[in-house]
Amino acid sequence: MITKVRFEKFTAFESLEIDCSPGINIFVGANGTGKTHVLKAIYSACEITKSKKSFAEKINKVFLPSKEQIGRLVKRSSVSTNGFVEITRKLSAPKKRIKIRLSMSNHTKTPENARVSGSPKRWSNNKLESVYIPVKEMLSNAPGFRSLYSNRQIAFEEIYDDIVGKALFPLLRGPAGQDRSRVIKILQNAMDGKIITDNEEFFLRNKQGKLEFTLLAEGLRKLGLLWVLIQNETLLKGSVLCWDEPEANLNPGLLKTIVEILLELHRMGVQIFLATHNYVLLKEFDLQIKATDKVSFHALYRDSETKEIAVKSTPDYLQIHPNAISDTFADLYDRDMERAMGRSGK
């Protein structure tokens, strides 16, 4: 699994090192503190073990800098600057840690001119199934998207093409295992149906018939995507899930189900990385986590002295600091109480 992520002068980061939990990693922080960039870097490193692309090429396609000039991913400076991103993982057999690092300068134009070091060959030879779920739901746009993306120059990060492709993997024949069946049942109860495909078009099939994804609420589409990825065993023991803002366009009432599913996936052996701005999602984790679960909360913030992005990590929800989400809700509560007390005074 992924054990460490390091950045030096890469995108918004001056210098950052994150130790990762083998279970669930939850990133919180204000806008602009790099939560999505952490997830994209991890996903890129994982995905190349399946696609066999170079780390430089995948990073460039996932981050998609202007004119695909990879050197623009180096932290902006008025002078010549070098930066890197490095991911460390632990192999199950033999038990050994290996690294892959992408280094470049702000003058590097193409991925071919960037430098990949560490153990790129061994990294690539040890396959690691991975999924990146972006904020924007893509299954409703699946018909024709892959052919359009492969044949035309369109400004979509490669994560969108990847997620459609992974969702279109054929479902497995035969009965699901006990763990997988349990998670699938939770999703089917929440959706009140199952997902089927017809010529790259996704439908929810229930008692009402076949409902195309374009007619479904986006929250149900997200549940449907999870159902598909679990059913076709893209998400299975030893895989990595990166999910950017699971709460987006989702009714808060469904977040209890989302957290229940994510914890079940973790207990099945899936390593998970989440970025969130949502108090309810965080609180659901706090309420549902068991003592045996491995969960780390990573608070990204700008240091008051250096003004650079830093991180504080903790396994305890109550120890997240700084926590922009809780601070905002506390401020809302205080203002609401002030208003109530003011009215009672009248």
Disulfide bonds with the S-S distance in Angstrom:
none
